[in-house]
Every structure is written in C-alpha cells, then in structure tokens.
Amino acid sequence: MRKTQFKNLYLTALITICFSAFSYAQQGTVVINEDPTIAELLEIKKTLNKDEKNSDRYKIQIYSGSRTTAESVKSKFDGSVGKWRSQLVFEAPNYKIWVGNFRSRLEADRALVAVQKKFGDAFIFKPKKEKD
C-alpha cells in the first residue's frame, strides 16, 4: 500500500514538472495608431459641451422663488444629495435651482427618484434652447 502511494506521488510530481516546463507567459507590446485629429475633435467637443444653455439634455428643477431661499436650497442640496451639479438660474421673476445635465429621460428619471427623497417638489424638464 505504501508503494502505491509513493508511485502516485512520484507520477503526479513528474506530470506537474513536465507541464510546468511547457507553460510560460507571453510578453508583447501594444502599439496604438491614433489619428492626430482625434485629440483636436475631443477638445472641440469639450468646448461645445461647456455651453449648457443650448444643450438638448434634461434637468431637474428643485426650487423656484426668491434668491435667498434659492441659495439656501442650493447649499442644502449640495450638502445632502450632491451627486449632480446644481446651478442657480434667474428666469424673471424667479430664481431657480436646476440639477444635473442628463442625456436621456431614463437617466433623469433615475436621478429624480433620489432627489425627490429630500426635495419632494422636484420635477424633470428640458430647457428651451436660446436663439442666437
């Protein structure tokens, strides 16, 4: 019985050594060929995205009213929910707090669920585009 165990151990060790001799990691290099105009296009896109007044995206409004209250609501939002950027906007005669810049209605709906836990009157809207 002892001999059989020794043979099995010896055979297992021999097979392990044989297979480990044939296994090795491959090394190589990756070369990325990128068109130089891609960086230029990305910079142009960043510049266009900075202009949120003409964007075709959804926002959430959490407040509309006086300036002092709007400022306190904005700081309350930034301190509690704060996942999305908030901004104070003046549309005569009210100051409004707008949150986020969502690409799709679905994305805005998901954010609205989180925002309404603290700001129950929040709603989704799409700002009107300004004419030049």
Phi and psi restraints in degrees (value plus and minus 20) as a CYANA .aco file:
   2 ARG   PHI     -85.0   -45.0
   2 ARG   PSI     -56.9   -16.9
   3 LYS   PHI     -85.3   -45.3
   3 LYS   PSI     -58.4   -18.4
   4 THR   PHI     -86.4   -46.4
   4 THR   PSI     -61.7   -21.7
   5 GLN   PHI     -84.4   -44.4
   5 GLN   PSI     -60.6   -20.6
   6 PHE   PHI     -85.3   -45.3
   6 PHE   PSI     -60.3   -20.3
   7 LYS   PHI     -84.2   -44.2
   7 LYS   PSI     -63.9   -23.9
   8 ASN   PHI     -82.6   -42.6
   8 ASN   PSI     -61.6   -21.6
   9 LEU   PHI     -84.9   -44.9
   9 LEU   PSI     -64.1   -24.1
  10 TYR   PHI     -82.9   -42.9
  10 TYR   PSI     -64.4   -24.4
  11 LEU   PHI     -85.0   -45.0
  11 LEU   PSI     -61.8   -21.8
  12 THR   PHI     -83.3   -43.3
  12 THR   PSI     -63.6   -23.6
  13 ALA   PHI     -84.0   -44.0
  13 ALA   PSI     -61.2   -21.2
  14 LEU   PHI     -84.6   -44.6
  14 LEU   PSI     -64.7   -24.7
  15 ILE   PHI     -84.8   -44.8
  15 ILE   PSI     -62.1   -22.1
  16 THR   PHI     -81.7   -41.7
  16 THR   PSI     -63.8   -23.8
  17 ILE   PHI     -85.2   -45.2
  17 ILE   PSI     -60.9   -20.9
  18 CYS   PHI     -83.6   -43.6
  18 CYS   PSI     -66.9   -26.9
  19 PHE   PHI     -90.6   -50.6
  19 PHE   PSI     -53.6   -13.6
  20 SER   PHI     -91.1   -51.1
  20 SER   PSI     -45.3    -5.3
  21 ALA   PHI     -89.8   -49.8
  21 ALA   PSI     -49.1    -9.1
  22 PHE   PHI    -111.4   -71.4
  22 PHE   PSI     -33.4     6.6
  23 SER   PHI    -117.3   -77.3
  23 SER   PSI     110.4   150.4
  24 TYR   PHI    -174.1  -134.1
  24 TYR   PSI     137.9   177.9
  25 ALA   PHI    -102.5   -62.5
  25 ALA   PSI     127.1   167.1
  26 GLN   PHI    -115.4   -75.4
  26 GLN   PSI     124.1   164.1
  27 GLN   PHI    -142.1  -102.1
  27 GLN   PSI     128.4   168.4
  28 GLY   PHI    -187.5  -147.5
  28 GLY   PSI     157.5   197.5
  29 THR   PHI    -143.1  -103.1
  29 THR   PSI     129.7   169.7
  30 VAL   PHI    -131.3   -91.3
  30 VAL   PSI     108.4   148.4
  31 VAL   PHI    -133.9   -93.9
  31 VAL   PSI     104.4   144.4
  32 ILE   PHI    -125.6   -85.6
  32 ILE   PSI     100.1   140.1
  33 ASN   PHI    -117.3   -77.3
  33 ASN   PSI      87.8   127.8
  34 GLU   PHI    -136.0   -96.0
  34 GLU   PSI     114.4   154.4
  35 ASP   PHI     -87.6   -47.6
  35 ASP   PSI     110.2   150.2
  36 PRO   PHI     -83.8   -43.8
  36 PRO   PSI     -38.5     1.5
  37 THR   PHI     -96.5   -56.5
  37 THR   PSI     -32.9     7.1
  38 ILE   PHI     -83.4   -43.4
  38 ILE   PSI     -63.6   -23.6
  39 ALA   PHI     -81.7   -41.7
  39 ALA   PSI     -59.6   -19.6
  40 GLU   PHI     -85.0   -45.0
  40 GLU   PSI     -62.2   -22.2
  41 LEU   PHI     -84.5   -44.5
  41 LEU   PSI     -58.2   -18.2
  42 LEU   PHI     -84.1   -44.1
  42 LEU   PSI     -58.2   -18.2
  43 GLU   PHI     -85.3   -45.3
  43 GLU   PSI     -60.1   -20.1
  44 ILE   PHI     -83.5   -43.5
  44 ILE   PSI     -62.6   -22.6
  45 LYS   PHI     -83.7   -43.7
  45 LYS   PSI     -60.5   -20.5
  46 LYS   PHI     -81.0   -41.0
  46 LYS   PSI     -61.4   -21.4
  47 THR   PHI     -84.7   -44.7
  47 THR   PSI     -61.4   -21.4
  48 LEU   PHI     -87.5   -47.5
  48 LEU   PSI     -56.8   -16.8
  49 ASN   PHI     -92.7   -52.7
  49 ASN   PSI     -39.1     0.9
  50 LYS   PHI     -88.6   -48.6
  50 LYS   PSI     -48.2    -8.2
  51 ASP   PHI    -104.2   -64.2
  51 ASP   PSI      67.5   107.5
  52 GLU   PHI     -99.1   -59.1
  52 GLU   PSI     -32.5     7.5
  53 LYS   PHI     -86.3   -46.3
  53 LYS   PSI     -50.8   -10.8
  54 ASN   PHI    -127.5   -87.5
  54 ASN   PSI      -0.2    39.8
  55 SER   PHI    -100.4   -60.4
  55 SER   PSI     138.1   178.1
  56 ASP   PHI    -127.0   -87.0
  56 ASP   PSI      31.3    71.3
  57 ARG   PHI    -141.5  -101.5
  57 ARG   PSI     147.0   187.0
  58 TYR   PHI    -113.8   -73.8
  58 TYR   PSI     131.0   171.0
  59 LYS   PHI    -154.9  -114.9
  59 LYS   PSI     145.0   185.0
  60 ILE   PHI    -136.4   -96.4
  60 ILE   PSI     110.1   150.1
  61 GLN   PHI    -121.4   -81.4
  61 GLN   PSI     106.8   146.8
  62 ILE   PHI    -129.5   -89.5
  62 ILE   PSI     -33.6     6.4
  63 TYR   PHI    -177.9  -137.9
  63 TYR   PSI     129.8   169.8
  64 SER   PHI    -167.9  -127.9
  64 SER   PSI     102.0   142.0
  65 GLY   PHI     147.5   187.5
  65 GLY   PSI    -162.0  -122.0
  66 SER   PHI     -92.7   -52.7
  66 SER   PSI     139.5   179.5
  67 ARG   PHI     -86.9   -46.9
  67 ARG   PSI     -64.3   -24.3
  68 THR   PHI     -83.3   -43.3
  68 THR   PSI     -62.3   -22.3
  69 THR   PHI     -87.5   -47.5
  69 THR   PSI     -59.1   -19.1
  70 ALA   PHI     -81.0   -41.0
  70 ALA   PSI     -61.9   -21.9
  71 GLU   PHI     -84.9   -44.9
  71 GLU   PSI     -58.5   -18.5
  72 SER   PHI     -91.5   -51.5
  72 SER   PSI     -56.3   -16.3
  73 VAL   PHI     -85.8   -45.8
  73 VAL   PSI     -59.8   -19.8
  74 LYS   PHI     -82.1   -42.1
  74 LYS   PSI     -66.1   -26.1
  75 SER   PHI     -87.9   -47.9
  75 SER   PSI     -54.3   -14.3
  76 LYS   PHI     -84.4   -44.4
  76 LYS   PSI     -62.6   -22.6
  77 PHE   PHI     -83.8   -43.8
  77 PHE   PSI     -68.6   -28.6
  78 ASP   PHI     -81.1   -41.1
  78 ASP   PSI     -52.0   -12.0
  79 GLY   PHI    -101.7   -61.7
  79 GLY   PSI     -44.5    -4.5
  80 SER   PHI    -127.7   -87.7
  80 SER   PSI     -84.3   -44.3
  81 VAL   PHI    -101.1   -61.1
  81 VAL   PSI     -83.7   -43.7
  82 GLY   PHI      28.2    68.2
  82 GLY   PSI      -9.1    30.9
  83 LYS   PHI     -89.2   -49.2
  83 LYS   PSI     -50.1   -10.1
  84 TRP   PHI    -135.1   -95.1
  84 TRP   PSI     134.6   174.6
  85 ARG   PHI     -92.9   -52.9
  85 ARG   PSI     114.4   154.4
  86 SER   PHI    -129.5   -89.5
  86 SER   PSI     131.9   171.9
  87 GLN   PHI    -161.5  -121.5
  87 GLN   PSI     125.7   165.7
  88 LEU   PHI    -115.1   -75.1
  88 LEU   PSI     102.1   142.1
  89 VAL   PHI    -144.0  -104.0
  89 VAL   PSI     119.4   159.4
  90 PHE   PHI    -124.2   -84.2
  90 PHE   PSI      99.6   139.6
  91 GLU   PHI    -147.0  -107.0
  91 GLU   PSI      90.8   130.8
  92 ALA   PHI     -68.3   -28.3
  92 ALA   PSI     112.0   152.0
  93 PRO   PHI    -119.2   -79.2
  93 PRO   PSI      -8.0    32.0
  94 ASN   PHI    -134.5   -94.5
  94 ASN   PSI     135.0   175.0
  95 TYR   PHI    -116.5   -76.5
  95 TYR   PSI     118.7   158.7
  96 LYS   PHI    -147.2  -107.2
  96 LYS   PSI     129.4   169.4
  97 ILE   PHI    -130.0   -90.0
  97 ILE   PSI      97.4   137.4
  98 TRP   PHI    -129.0   -89.0
  98 TRP   PSI     121.6   161.6
  99 VAL   PHI    -143.4  -103.4
  99 VAL   PSI     117.1   157.1
 100 GLY   PHI      56.1    96.1
 100 GLY   PSI     158.8   198.8
 101 ASN   PHI    -176.9  -136.9
 101 ASN   PSI      57.0    97.0
 102 PHE   PHI    -111.2   -71.2
 102 PHE   PSI     115.6   155.6
 103 ARG   PHI     -93.4   -53.4
 103 ARG   PSI     -52.9   -12.9
 104 SER   PHI    -150.4  -110.4
 104 SER   PSI     141.3   181.3
 105 ARG   PHI     -84.8   -44.8
 105 ARG   PSI     -56.3   -16.3
 106 LEU   PHI     -82.6   -42.6
 106 LEU   PSI     -64.9   -24.9
 107 GLU   PHI     -81.6   -41.6
 107 GLU   PSI     -61.6   -21.6
 108 ALA   PHI     -87.1   -47.1
 108 ALA   PSI     -59.1   -19.1
 109 ASP   PHI     -82.0   -42.0
 109 ASP   PSI     -61.5   -21.5
 110 ARG   PHI     -83.7   -43.7
 110 ARG   PSI     -61.3   -21.3
 111 ALA   PHI     -88.5   -48.5
 111 ALA   PSI     -56.1   -16.1
 112 LEU   PHI     -80.1   -40.1
 112 LEU   PSI     -57.8   -17.8
 113 VAL   PHI     -79.2   -39.2
 113 VAL   PSI     -63.8   -23.8
 114 ALA   PHI     -90.4   -50.4
 114 ALA   PSI     -59.3   -19.3
 115 VAL   PHI     -89.2   -49.2
 115 VAL   PSI     -58.5   -18.5
 116 GLN   PHI     -88.5   -48.5
 116 GLN   PSI     -34.3     5.7
 117 LYS   PHI     -84.7   -44.7
 117 LYS   PSI     -53.5   -13.5
 118 LYS   PHI    -124.3   -84.3
 118 LYS   PSI     -50.3   -10.3
 119 PHE   PHI    -146.4  -106.4
 119 PHE   PSI      67.6   107.6
 120 GLY   PHI     -83.0   -43.0
 120 GLY   PSI     -44.7    -4.7
 121 ASP   PHI    -108.9   -68.9
 121 ASP   PSI     -14.7    25.3
 122 ALA   PHI     -85.2   -45.2
 122 ALA   PSI     126.8   166.8
 123 PHE   PHI    -167.7  -127.7
 123 PHE   PSI     141.0   181.0
 124 ILE   PHI    -114.6   -74.6
 124 ILE   PSI     122.5   162.5
 125 PHE   PHI    -172.0  -132.0
 125 PHE   PSI     148.1   188.1
 126 LYS   PHI    -139.4   -99.4
 126 LYS   PSI      94.2   134.2
 127 PRO   PHI     -80.4   -40.4
 127 PRO   PSI     127.6   167.6
 128 LYS   PHI     -91.4   -51.4
 128 LYS   PSI     121.4   161.4
 129 LYS   PHI     -95.6   -55.6
 129 LYS   PSI     118.6   158.6
 130 GLU   PHI    -101.7   -61.7
 130 GLU   PSI     121.4   161.4
 131 LYS   PHI    -110.8   -70.8
 131 LYS   PSI     117.8   157.8
